[in-house]
């Protein structure tokens, strides 16, 4: 994922070369593609919800909150890696 971030930055910085050579449209295209390429690792990194396969494999646990012996809330959380 870090390589995608670096490629995105290179695309954005290389757009300045086109901008200084009066190739505005090509510079805007490079900036747009660079921003998209940078956003992909950010979206992937921002995932916090466990998937069904992680629940099945036992990587998560269910925490329940009780009030007067009745479950009022439950949350699926990742187990600690040791």
Rosetta blueprint (number, residue, H / E / L):
1 X L
2 X H
3 X H
4 X H
5 X H
6 X H
7 X H
8 X H
9 X H
10 X H
11 X H
12 X H
13 X H
14 X H
15 X H
16 X H
17 X H
18 X H
19 X H
20 X H
21 X L
22 X L
23 X L
24 X H
25 X H
26 X H
27 X H
28 X H
29 X H
30 X H
31 X H
32 X H
33 X H
34 X H
35 X H
36 X H
37 X H
38 X H
39 X H
40 X H
41 X H
42 X H
43 X H
44 X H
45 X H
46 X L
47 X L
48 X L
49 X L
50 X L
51 X L
52 X H
53 X H
54 X H
55 X H
56 X H
57 X L
58 X L
59 X L
60 X E
61 X E
62 X E
63 X E
64 X E
65 X E
66 X E
67 X E
68 X L
69 X L
70 X E
71 X E
72 X E
73 X E
74 X E
75 X E
76 X E
77 X E
78 X E
79 X L
80 X L
81 X L
82 X L
